[in-house]
Amino acid sequence: MTLQELGPIVREHRRRAGLSMQALADMAGVDRTLLSRLENQHLAEMGYAKLQRLLAVLGLEFSVRPAGGLPTLQDLQRDALRGES
């Protein structure tokens, strides 16, 4: 997944959580402009720590699996519990 693909997911989860961009940025300790650029798919790079903090505030986390591989049963169950498809 690229940052461009991740941006709309972050936006969706931020909105579901009822957070403004400024509120999420403040909670994660990142600049609101950086968050805006991420959500609007205009960010080429972002440090892991900043992205991890944003995701943590939204109740999300990184997952590593083989490239091009199908999701595992555990991935599908976790996504179902979170209401994701």
N, C-alpha and C positions, 0 to 999 in steps of 0.2 A: 504494500500500500504506500502511496506517495503522500506527501503533505497536501497536494492538491486534492487528492481523494479524501483525506482525513478532515479537511476544513469543513465541508458541509455536515459531516457527522458530528463534529464538535459543536457547530451551530445548532443542530437539531437537539442535541442533549442539553445544551445551555438553555435553550428555549423551554424544553420540557421541565427543566429544573426551575424555571421562572426567574432566571438570572439575566441581568443586563450584561453587556460586554464589560462595562466598567466594574461591576460587582465580581464577575468571574476573574477578570484580570487582577483585581485587588486581592481576592482570596488566594490566587495562585502565585502572586508575587511577580507578575509579568506586566509589561506595558500594554495598555488597551490598543494602541496602534498595531502592535505585533499580533494581538488576537484578531483584530479586524482583518489584517492582511492574511492570516491563516484561514479564517472563515471564508474570505472572498477569493481564495485560491491565488493569491498574489505573493506568496512567500516561498522563496526558493530553498531556504535553509532555516533550521531552528535547532537550538541546543536540546539535547535529550532531557536534561534536568527540567527545563522550562516546560517542555511538552508533557513530561511525566506529571508535573505538578498540576497542569491544566486538566489532564485526564483524571487524576486522582480526585480533584474537586468534583468532577462530574460522575464519579463512581466507575470510571473506566480504567483499563490497564492495557499494557502491551501484551501481545502473545506472539510467540515465535513458532513457526512450523515450516516444513519444507516448501520452497517456492513452487507454486502451481499445484500443490497438494490439496486434496479435498479436506474439509473440516473433519475433525474427529467427533465421535459421539459426545465426548466431554465438551467440545466447543459448541456443538448444537444445543446441548442441554443448558449450558451456561447462557447462551444467547436467548434461549426460550425463557429462562428465568428472568432475564433482563428486559424481555419484551421486544427483542430484536429479531429480525428475520434474516 
